[in-house]
Amino acid sequence: MKLKLLPFFLMVFVISSAQERNFKFGKVSIEEVMQKEHSLEKDAEAAILHKKERVYYDYVKDEGFRTKRFAYYRIKVYNKSGLDWGTMEVPLYTPDNDGESMSAIKGYTYNLVGGKLSKVKLKKEGIFKEKVNKYRSKVSIVMPEVKEGSVIEIEYQIASDFIGNIDEFKFQYGIPVDNVDVSVEIPEYFIFKRYGRGFYPIDLRQSKKNRKIDVVYQTENNDRLIGSTSRKSRIGNMAFVENVYKVHTSNIPSLKEVDFTDNIDNYRSAVKFELASTRFPNSPYKDYSVSWEDVARSIYKLDDFGVELQKTRLVKEIVDALKAESKTETELIQTIYDYVKNNITWNEYYGVLCENGIKKTLTEKTGNSADVNLTLTAMLKYAGYSADPVLVSTKSHGVPLFPTREGFNYVLTAVDTENGMILLDATEKEGAMGILPVRVMNWNGRLIKEDGTSKEISLLPNTPAKHIVTINANILQDGTVEGKMRTQLTQNRAYNYRKAHKNDTWEDIMMAIEDRFLEMEIDELEVKNEKVSAKPLIESCSFVKENQVEIISGKLYFKPALFMAMTENPFKMDKREYPVDFGYPILNKVTINYKIPDGYQVESVPENIALGLPDAMGSFKYSVRQNGNQLQFSCALKINRAIIPAQYYQALKEFYAQVVVKQTENVVLVKAELIK
């Protein structure tokens, strides 16, 4: 029996309990439709009033077991922000248009019309199926007449040939969930491990029950007298025990997306079943638990992966020509990387396996992430470098903490140089060697070699991405500040700028700067290294900004950081149970040189300070210095880690609070004639 597995995640599992309620399809009450706000979360845009799922194994004649998944949702929409819940997207795994199928889709939208309950049925025109890629499809269910106050009911079934896979059960969303009932019924022949994730406690209860199914079997009748054998089909039954797992819980709070979060779904409560082994009658026990080495070997042997890397003849002519253009090791790596980046366009599909293959990718000049980066790996290998693919799970895909081939959905290239290993991703035209898009900086990846060995490598950079601003400023009598500003961006900061402005004109960039700093007037804009991704990007301009200085009784009051000051703490939650993700280490540095206006002297300046986070995770330095009629302000905010663990959240919040307070303090200038 061939088993097929799909993606899943592993996180922490904790336990609690709740009570089951009985909800019937088509029996929505007028009280539910009349409800104006959620009873526990008054600001909720919507709520899941009830969710019910049942997974069981069905037996099909001449085919064997397959899984069935029944799902039911009752959703209340409170305001306009919740209207998006009127559309539900259900992913399906459908390689070669087979595998999983969806059926029995039903739905109603309930509204109050003239004080009476209106019930509108979901029609076929509201159901859309589309192919996402060669492996995935999705079904979109668009409910009719959804508006503020609506209650929505959706019900469907999914049949799957992937009997070794059970999709995870989600219990927590960005909106509150009032009731959840989940039932999983697994024949004794399948042994599953259970994993949980998230911080809201879930009570998973286990029991057993007996079950019988009808089966067809063949009998033989040998007639020795006439020397013939006849076969007959007979119907019998097979009895076995099922393991039954149930969850009945209620009043699950929402867990909303907030800033500095990698993938909020990694922290929402859910349970995943992972196939560990099978034990069928009259068949040997089979273990499906694997090590990372098993995963690496199995992936490398696949035709759409390791076999593609052996096709060096496909890249020979290209690499030989590129070698003639380069002199040093680094130059050749850069040249090969630039060739792939500039000549092959990523189709924006993720994938561990090639969709086109190297030959078609080079011919059609497009492909998924595996096509692009395995082509890069093959070219570097042919050029004589130690280059290997790196398996990655993107942030949107989750974190694979236990060995699984399906936990990865992306491929990078790693190349060894005399200065150490460099990670490469050639999917982005604005990319640079050693600079990864934030989407793939997901903790760790798995480097795999041709001999089947593998090792875990960090995807998080150690070098901070810099944002360095230098300003020469003049303060005018009316409180306006004018001057020249130079901004230098490195690493991911430069990559983000290039990507954001790749199609912009000079006028577009100037308007973006003016909007960023609230109607600042910009002139003399110059951008250096805009197309040279290996170098820092430098933006220079002149500016005029009004209302930067307050004039009171002949004194000038202004924040020394001007419009570069941080005025709001980005961390507002009282507590946080999941990590803070900055994406990459950062260094923000601002230096402003002031010429004190004629006839004025410094009366007071803020005190210089230096702050630090625990375990050297970050620092803040602030200083104002006077030298004759010159005043120099400098501040530097540095975060040394891409990810800050949740236990440091309070320290981080207080750290930023002090940074904000410090940047609200004023320099005070006074007219010289007023000084006694």
URLIN-V572332 format. One record per backbone hydrogen bond with DSSP energy under -1.0 kcal/mol. NH is the residue of the N-H (numbers start at 1). CO is the residue of the C=O. If there is no record, write none. Layout:
nh=NH co=CO
nh=NH co=CO
This chain:
nh=27 co=24
nh=33 co=29
nh=34 co=30
nh=44 co=41
nh=47 co=76
nh=48 co=176
nh=49 co=74
nh=50 co=74
nh=51 co=179
nh=52 co=72
nh=53 co=181
nh=54 co=70
nh=55 co=183
nh=56 co=68
nh=58 co=66
nh=60 co=64
nh=63 co=60
nh=64 co=60
nh=66 co=58
nh=67 co=160
nh=68 co=56
nh=69 co=158
nh=70 co=54
nh=71 co=156
nh=72 co=52
nh=73 co=154
nh=74 co=50
nh=75 co=152
nh=76 co=47
nh=77 co=150
nh=78 co=45
nh=79 co=45
nh=82 co=79
nh=83 co=80
nh=85 co=82
nh=86 co=83
nh=87 co=84
nh=88 co=141
nh=90 co=139
nh=92 co=137
nh=94 co=135
nh=97 co=94
nh=98 co=95
nh=101 co=159
nh=103 co=157
nh=106 co=155
nh=108 co=153
nh=109 co=120
nh=110 co=151
nh=111 co=118
nh=113 co=116
nh=116 co=113
nh=118 co=111
nh=120 co=109
nh=122 co=107
nh=126 co=123
nh=127 co=124
nh=128 co=140
nh=130 co=138
nh=132 co=136
nh=133 co=136
nh=137 co=92
nh=138 co=130
nh=139 co=90
nh=140 co=128
nh=141 co=88
nh=142 co=126
nh=143 co=86
nh=149 co=77
nh=150 co=147
nh=151 co=110
nh=152 co=75
nh=153 co=108
nh=154 co=73
nh=155 co=106
nh=156 co=71
nh=157 co=103
nh=158 co=69
nh=159 co=101
nh=160 co=67
nh=161 co=99
nh=163 co=161
nh=165 co=162
nh=169 co=271
nh=171 co=269
nh=172 co=269
nh=177 co=252
nh=178 co=48
nh=180 co=249
nh=181 co=51
nh=182 co=247
nh=183 co=53
nh=184 co=245
nh=185 co=55
nh=186 co=243
nh=188 co=241
nh=190 co=187
nh=191 co=277
nh=193 co=274
nh=195 co=272
nh=197 co=270
nh=202 co=14
nh=205 co=246
nh=207 co=244
nh=209 co=242
nh=211 co=240
nh=213 co=238
nh=215 co=236
nh=217 co=234
nh=219 co=232
nh=221 co=230
nh=223 co=228
nh=227 co=223
nh=228 co=223
nh=230 co=221
nh=232 co=219
nh=234 co=217
nh=236 co=215
nh=238 co=213
nh=240 co=211
nh=242 co=209
nh=243 co=186
nh=244 co=207
nh=245 co=184
nh=246 co=205
nh=247 co=182
nh=249 co=180
nh=251 co=178
nh=252 co=177
nh=255 co=173
nh=266 co=263
nh=267 co=264
nh=270 co=197
nh=271 co=169
nh=272 co=195
nh=274 co=193
nh=276 co=191
nh=277 co=191
nh=278 co=286
nh=279 co=189
nh=283 co=280
nh=286 co=278
nh=288 co=276
nh=295 co=291
nh=296 co=292
nh=297 co=293
nh=298 co=294
nh=299 co=295
nh=300 co=296
nh=301 co=297
nh=302 co=299
nh=305 co=302
nh=307 co=302
nh=309 co=305
nh=311 co=308
nh=312 co=310
nh=314 co=311
nh=315 co=312
nh=316 co=312
nh=319 co=315
nh=320 co=316
nh=321 co=317
nh=322 co=318
nh=323 co=319
nh=324 co=320
nh=325 co=322
nh=332 co=328
nh=333 co=329
nh=334 co=330
nh=335 co=331
nh=336 co=332
nh=337 co=333
nh=338 co=334
nh=339 co=335
nh=340 co=336
nh=341 co=337
nh=342 co=338
nh=343 co=339
nh=344 co=340
nh=345 co=365
nh=347 co=367
nh=354 co=304
nh=361 co=357
nh=362 co=358
nh=363 co=359
nh=364 co=360
nh=365 co=361
nh=367 co=345
nh=369 co=349
nh=372 co=368
nh=373 co=369
nh=374 co=370
nh=375 co=371
nh=376 co=372
nh=377 co=373
nh=378 co=374
nh=379 co=375
nh=380 co=376
nh=381 co=377
nh=382 co=378
nh=383 co=379
nh=384 co=381
nh=385 co=380
nh=387 co=385
nh=388 co=414
nh=390 co=412
nh=391 co=446
nh=392 co=410
nh=395 co=439
nh=397 co=394
nh=398 co=394
nh=401 co=399
nh=408 co=405
nh=409 co=392
nh=410 co=392
nh=412 co=390
nh=413 co=424
nh=414 co=388
nh=415 co=422
nh=416 co=386
nh=417 co=420
nh=420 co=417
nh=422 co=415
nh=424 co=413
nh=431 co=428
nh=434 co=423
nh=435 co=432
nh=440 co=437
nh=441 co=438
nh=442 co=440
nh=444 co=442
nh=445 co=457
nh=446 co=391
nh=447 co=455
nh=448 co=389
nh=449 co=453
nh=452 co=449
nh=455 co=447
nh=457 co=445
nh=459 co=443
nh=465 co=585
nh=467 co=587
nh=468 co=488
nh=469 co=589
nh=470 co=486
nh=471 co=591
nh=472 co=484
nh=473 co=593
nh=474 co=482
nh=476 co=480
nh=479 co=476
nh=481 co=545
nh=482 co=474
nh=483 co=543
nh=484 co=472
nh=485 co=541
nh=486 co=470
nh=487 co=539
nh=488 co=468
nh=489 co=537
nh=490 co=466
nh=493 co=490
nh=495 co=491
nh=496 co=492
nh=497 co=493
nh=498 co=494
nh=499 co=495
nh=500 co=496
nh=501 co=497
nh=504 co=501
nh=509 co=505
nh=510 co=506
nh=511 co=507
nh=512 co=508
nh=513 co=509
nh=514 co=510
nh=515 co=511
nh=516 co=512
nh=517 co=513
nh=518 co=515
nh=519 co=514
nh=520 co=514
nh=521 co=544
nh=523 co=542
nh=526 co=540
nh=528 co=538
nh=535 co=532
nh=537 co=489
nh=538 co=528
nh=539 co=487
nh=540 co=526
nh=541 co=485
nh=542 co=523
nh=543 co=483
nh=544 co=521
nh=545 co=481
nh=548 co=479
nh=549 co=479
nh=550 co=557
nh=552 co=555
nh=555 co=552
nh=556 co=669
nh=557 co=550
nh=558 co=667
nh=562 co=559
nh=564 co=561
nh=565 co=562
nh=580 co=644
nh=581 co=260
nh=582 co=642
nh=586 co=639
nh=587 co=465
nh=588 co=637
nh=589 co=467
nh=590 co=635
nh=591 co=469
nh=592 co=633
nh=593 co=471
nh=594 co=631
nh=595 co=473
nh=596 co=629
nh=600 co=597
nh=601 co=670
nh=603 co=668
nh=604 co=668
nh=609 co=622
nh=611 co=620
nh=613 co=618
nh=617 co=614
nh=619 co=638
nh=620 co=611
nh=621 co=636
nh=622 co=609
nh=623 co=634
nh=625 co=632
nh=627 co=630
nh=630 co=627
nh=631 co=594
nh=632 co=625
nh=633 co=592
nh=634 co=623
nh=635 co=590
nh=636 co=621
nh=637 co=588
nh=638 co=619
nh=639 co=586
nh=640 co=617
nh=644 co=580
nh=648 co=645
nh=649 co=646
nh=652 co=648
nh=653 co=649
nh=654 co=650
nh=655 co=651
nh=656 co=652
nh=657 co=653
nh=658 co=654
nh=659 co=655
nh=660 co=656
nh=661 co=657
nh=662 co=658
nh=663 co=659
nh=664 co=661
nh=665 co=662
nh=667 co=558
nh=668 co=604
nh=669 co=556
nh=670 co=601
nh=672 co=599
nh=674 co=671
nh=675 co=672
